[in-house]
Amino acid sequence: MLGSVGPDLLDLEEVARFRNGAVEVAAGADGREPRLHWDVLGLWQDALAGLARAGRAAGPEGVRSVGVDTWAVDYALLDAGGGLLANPRSYRDARTDGVAEEVHRRLPAEELYARNGLQHLPFTTIYQLVVEARGPLLERADQLLLLPDLLGFWLSGRRVAESTNASTTGLADVRTGRWAPDLVRLAGVSPTLLPEVVDAGTALGPLLPSVEEPARLAGTELVAVGSHDTASAVVAVPAEHERFAYVACGTWGLVGVELEEPVLVPESLAAGFTNERGVDGRVRYLHNVMGLWVLQGCLEEWRLEGDVRGAGGSTGGEVDLGRLLAAAGELPAGGPVVDVDDPVFLPPGPMVGRVQRACEAAGEPVPVERAAVVRCVLDSLARAFARAVEDAVRLSGRDVDVVHVVGGGARNALLCRLTADACGRPVLAGPVEATALGNVLVQARATGAVAGALEDLRALVRRTHRLERYEPRRR
C-alpha cells in the first residue's frame, strides 16, 4: 500500500497484492506428522516486487519511508551469520497442543497473567518456544526475530523487536513492554536470543542498497510502526472520544477498549482478556474472537466442491458471497448460535461440518442450506463481539457509547447490523484498510508529515474517510 499523508490528506493506493497462507508439509520419520509453515521467502519476494511497484507509482517525489506489520506471535530463527535456519512454523500448527498446561504447572496461570497480562491462547510464542527447545534447531540459533522484524531486518539490516508485537509473545513484562528474562527462561531459551525492543515510531535507518536500488527507493528509510497488525488498526479507529470499543475484524475479531493501564485482576484472566501494548504506550485491552476465519473456511469448502446448490450457490467453483449474504439477511432472527471461540474452529480445513456439529452439541437447530450456515456464523460472531464488549466495560470500568468495526469485516453490512443489534449500541463501520492507514500514519508522524497524539491522527481519519452507521434495532 502506498500512502499519501498530510494535514488534511490521508490516501491509500493498492500497488500490489499476493496470496498468503500456511503450507502443510508432511514430516516425521513416517511422513505422517503434518506441519504448518509460512513461505516467508515467497512473502519476501512478493514484498520486494510490491516495493518496486510503489517506487514507480510514487513518481519523482519518491517514497519517504516504509513500515512493516504482520500477524502476531510467529517468529523466525537466524544463525550467527544472520541466515534463516528454517521456514517459520504457523501458530495454527498442532505442536503446541497441551503445552500451556505444562507451563502452568511450573508457573500458575494467575502468576503468569500478572507478569505478561495475556489471555490463555495455546499458540502464544512462549508456548511455541517450549516445544522449539525440545528440538535441534534452537541449538543452532543465534537470534529470534518476530515476522515483521524479520522483514525489517532484510530491508534495513537492523535487528530489533517492535514493542506492540513483542507484547503478544508472553515473554514481555506487561507494565514495561520490555523482555522479562525470567519468562524467557521459562520458555527454555536464553534472553540473549532476543533483540532490543523499540517503540512504534522509531526510525531504523535507510534501506539496504540491495533493496533500495532495484526498487528505486533512494533516500527511503525504515520506520518501526505498530508491527502487530491490530496495533496499527487501532491507531486508525476514527474515535471522537475515549468511550469507544473496537472490533478489528478480519481473520480474527479483536474486540476491546483502549486504556492507559493494564487490567490484571483474576476476573480478567477468567474472562479471557489480554493486555497488549498499543502505539504511544496505550493498552489494547481485548478479547480474541475467532473472527471471519470460520466463514472463510466455509466459503473455501464450498468453492472446492465446485457445484451449484443451496442459496447463493456457486459457479465454476466460485462462491457468490454477495448472494449468500443477501439470502442470509432475509432469514428470521433467533436462528442457531454456536460458540465461535471453541478450539474446534482453530485448525484449517473444512468448516461447515464443524459448525453443524457445534449446533447439534449445543441443542440448536442444525443449518443445512448455505445461507443458513452463513447466518449462523454471523449471528454467532455478533453475539461473541457483544459479549466481549460487555466484559470489557465491566472489567475495565470504561463505559462505551459506540462500537467501531474496522478492517475487512466493516464491508460486511449484515455482520455490522447484527453486531449493533447484539451490542445494543451504534456501530460505526470503517475504514476497511485500518491496518494500512495506522501503519502509514505512524510513519508520517515519525518523518514529520503530520504531528500530534493518537487523537489527532484519528481526527485525520474521520476527516478523510466515510463511515457507515448502524443503529441497533429494537427487539
N, C-alpha and C positions, 0 to 999 in steps of 0.2 A: 504494500500500500504506500502510495506517495502522498504525503500530507503537505498542505499549504496552510500556514498559521500566521495570524497577525491579530492586532487588537480587535478587529471586527471580522476576521476571516478564519474559518475552520473548515477545510475541504479535504476530501479524500478521493484519490483516483486509484482504482484497482489496476495494477500493471501486470500482475501475473497470478496464476492460481495453479495449485498442483495437489495431487492426491496425497493423503497420509493415512496410514493405518498400520496396526501391529501385524507382523508377519509371523505366522506359525511355522515352526521348524521342528521336525522330529529329532529327538536327541536321546541320550541314554544308551546303554550297552545294546539294548534290543531295538533301538529306534522307535520305541513306543511312548517315550515321555515327551509330550508336546511342550514346546517353549515358545513364548511370545517375545519377539524382539522388535525394536524400531529400526527401520532402514535409515539410520542417521546420515550415512554418506549420500544416499539418494536425496534426502532432505537438504543437505548442504549444497549439493549440485543444483537443485531447484532454486534454493535461496540465492545462489550466485547468479543464476540466469535472471531471476527477478530483479536483483540489484542492477544488473546491466540494463535491463529494460527501464528501470527507474532512472538511471543515469541519462539514458537517451530521452526519456519523457520530460525530464526536468529542464532540458534545454540549456541555454548559456548560463543561467543563474546557478545551475548545479544543485547538488544535494548537500545540505549543511551537516546533517547528522543521520545516524542510523541507530535504531533501538530494537532489541530482540525480546519477545515474550513467547512463552510456550505454556503447556500444562505443567503441573507441579510434580514433585516427589521423585521423578525418574532421573537417573544420573548415568554418567559415563566414567570409566576408569582409564587413566593415562599412565604410560610407563615413564621412566626417568627422562626420556628424551621428548616427552610430550606426545608420543604416539598413542593412538586409540587401541586399547587392548582387545575390545570386543564390541559388537553391536549392543547397545543398551537393552536391557530387558524392560518389557512393558509392565506397568503396575497391575494390569489385569492378568498377568501370569499367575498360575496357581501356586507358585513356590512359597508364598507367604502364608498359606493356609495353616492355621493353628499357631503361628509364631507369636502373635500378640499375647496369647495366653501364657506362653513360655516366658516372655519378657516380664509379664505382670507378676509371675511367681517370684521373680528376683526384685522387682520394684513395683509395688502395688499400683494399680491404675490410678488411684486417687493421688498418690505421691507424684507419679509421672505427670498427671494433669496439672498439678500445682507448679511443675517446673516448665513444661513446654506448652501448656494451655490447649492442647489439641484433642479433638474428639477421637474416639477409637475408630480408626479406619484401618483395615488389615493390611493395606498396601503402602502405608506411610514408609518413608525412607528408612527410618530407624529399624523397622521390621525387615525390610529388604536386605539391609546390611547384615543382620543377624544370620540370614541364610547365606549371603555372599561370603561371610567369614568362614564358612564351612568348606568352601571350595578353594581351588588353587589360584584363581585369578587375583584375589586380593593380595596375595603374597608378592605378586609382580607389580602391583600398583604403586605409583608414586604420588598420584593426586586423584581426587574425586571432583568432578565438575557436574553441577546440575545442567540439564539440557540447554536452557538459554545461555548459560555461561560457557558451555562448550562451544556453541556457535559464536559467541562473543570472543572467545579465545582464538578461534580460527579466523575471525575477522581482524582482530587487533593485536594478538599476541599477549594480551593481558589475561591473567588467571585470577578471577575474583568470584565471589558469591553475592548476588544481589539480595538485599535483606527480605523483601516480601516473599520471595521463593524459598530462601533459607528457613523462614519461619514455618513452612509447611512440612519440613523434614522430620520434626520431632527431636532434632539434635540441637535446637537453639533455645536459649532462655527466653521465656515469654515476655519478661519485663525489659530486657536489654536488646533483644533481637540479635545477639551475638552467640557464637557457638558455646555450648555448655560442655566442657571437657568430660564431666562425669557421664553425661548422656551419650557422648560419642564413644566413650569406653564401654558403656553398657551395650552398645551395638556391636562391640567386638573389634573396633578399629581404633587406630591412633589419631588423636587430634591433628597431628601434622599432615594427615591426608587431606585436610580441608583447607581451602584458600581463605584469604581475608574477606570479611563481609563488608560490603559497601552499600550505601543507601541509594535509592532511586534518585536520579538527577545528577549523579556523579559522572563527570566527563572522564572517559577512559583512554582518550588519546586517538590519534589518527588510525585509519585503516592501514593494514599491511600493504606494501607495494604489490604483492601478488594478487590482492583483491582490488585495490584501488585502480590500477592501470587498465586491466581488461574491462572493468565496469565503467570507466571514465568518471571516477568519483574523486578527482583531485581535491584535496582540502577537506574531505568528509571525515568526521570523527564519530567514534562510537560513544553513545551515552547509555548509562545504566538506567533503564526505565523500571516500572513495576513489572518485573520479568515473569511473575506469575500472572497469567492472563486475566484472572479475576481481579487482581490488584489494579491492573490497567483499566479494566472495565469499570470498576468502582470510581476511578478518577473522573470518568465521563458520565456518571449518573447525574442528570440535569436537575438536581435537587435545589430548591429555593431556601430551605431551612434544614435544621438538624432532625426534624420529626419525620423522617422517612425510613422506609425499609426498601431493600432492593432484592430483585431476583435476577441474577446474572444467568440467563437461561440459554444453554446450548446443549452439548452432550450431557453435562451436569447442570443441575439447578442449584446455584449457590444463593441461599436465602438468609439475609441478616440485616443488621444495622451497623452504623459506623459509630465507634466510641473513642474516647480518649484513653481509657484504661481497660485492661482485660477483666473478664468476669471468671473467677476461678472457684466459685462455690461448688460443693458436691452436686447440687441440683443441676448445675450447668453441665457437668460431666454426664449425669444420668440422662439429660435431655439430648445428648449428642451434639453439643455446641462446641465450636472451635474458635480460638482466638488467634487469628493470623494477622501478620503485620501488613499495614497498608502504607501507601505513599505518605510522606510527611509525618511518619510515626503514628498515624491513626491505627486503630484496631478494627479489623474486619471480624466482627462477632457474628458468626454464621453457622448454618447447618447445611451439610451436603445432602441434597436430594438427588436421586438417580438421574433425573432430567430427561431430555429428549432421546437419550440413548435407547430407552425401551421402544419408543415409537420408531426410531431409526432401524432397530433390529427387526421390527415387524415389516417395515417397508422393504428392507433388503430381502427378507424371506419371501415376500410376495413377488418381488422383482425376479428372484431366481426361479420361482415357479413358472413365470412367463405365460400364465393363462389369462383368461378373461372371465372372471366370475366375481360375484359379490358386488356390493355398492362401490362405485368408483372403478372397480376392475383394473385391468392393465392391458396394455397393447404392446406387443413386441418386447415384453419383459420390463417395460417402463410403467411404473405405478403413477396414476394421476392423483397426486396428493391434494390438489385443489378440489377435485370432485369428492374425494374421500372426506375432506374436512367439511364441505358443504353438506354432505349426507349425514355426517356425524352431528353437525349442528342442528339438524332437523329432529333428531331423536329427543324424546322427552327427558327431563331431569329425573334424578332418582335411580339411575341405572347402576350397574355393578361398579364397585370401587375396590382396589387392592392396595396393599402396602408396597409402594414402588421402592422403598428403601430395603426391602427384603434382599439379602445377599444372593438369592437365586437369580436376580436380574443382572448381576455384575458381570459374569463372563460373556464373551462374544458368542454369536451363534444364533440359531433360530429362536425367536422370541414369542411368537403367537401362542404356542402351546404352554409356555411358562405363564403367560397372562391368564389363559383359560384354566390352568391347574390352580393358580392362585385364587381365582374366583371360586372355583369348586371347593377349595380348602377353607375359604372364608364363609362358605354358605351363601354366596352371591350367585345370581343368575349367570350362566356361562355364555359370553358373547360368541356368536358363530360368524355372522356376517362381518366383513372387513370394517364397515363404518362403525359397527357396534364395538369392535375391538379398539378402534381408534378413540371412540368416545370414552370407553373405559379407561384407557391410558391417560387421556387428557383430564378427565374428572379426577382420577387418582393423583395426578400431578398437582392440580389446583388445590385439592384437599391437603396434600403434603406441604405445598407452599404456604397455605393459610395456617396450618398447624405450626410451621416453623416461625412465621411472623408472630403469632400469639406467644409462642415460647420466648422469642427474642424480647418482646415487650415485657413479659412477666419477669424474666431473669435479669434483664439489664436495667429495668426501670425507665427506659427510653420510650416515650409514647410515640405512636406512629399515626400520621394523618393521611399518608399516601404511600402507595407501593409502586416503585419504579421497576418495570420489566425492561431489561436491556439485553442485547445480544440477539442471536438468531430467533429465540422464542418470541421476540417482540413482533415478528412478522406474522405469527400465528394468532389471528384475531379471535378464534374460538378459545384458545388457551387463555388469552388475556381476559376475555369476557368471563370465562369460568373462574379465573383467579380473582377477579373483582367480586364476583358473587360469593365465592368461598371466604374471602378475607373480610367482606363487608366494608371495604374501603375502596376509594377510587384507584384505578390502575392507570399510570401513565406509561405508555409503551414507546420505546425508542431512547437512544438511537440503536439501530441494529448493529452497527460496527463500533460498539462502545469500546472494545478492547483496543482496536487500532487507534481510535480517537484519543483514548487515555495515554497510549504509548506516545503518539506524536505531540500531545500537549506537554508531557514531561520533558521530551526532547526540546520543544520550543522554548520552554521556560529555562532550561539549562543553557541554551545557546543565546538567550536574550531576545527572542522574537516576541514573547509575552512575559508578563510578570504577575505576581500575586500569589495568594493562597489557593488551596483547592476550591474554595468558594468562588473565587474569581474565574478559575478555569471552567467550573460548572456553569457559571453565568454565560460564558462564551458559547458553550454547547447549547444552552437554551436560546441564545440569540440567533444561532445559525442552523438549528435543526428543528424539523417539525415533529411534534409528538402526537400520538393518538391517545385520547382519554376514554376510559371505560368506567362508567358509573355502576356501582353494584345495584342489581335489580332486587326489588322487594320480593320476598317469598310468601 
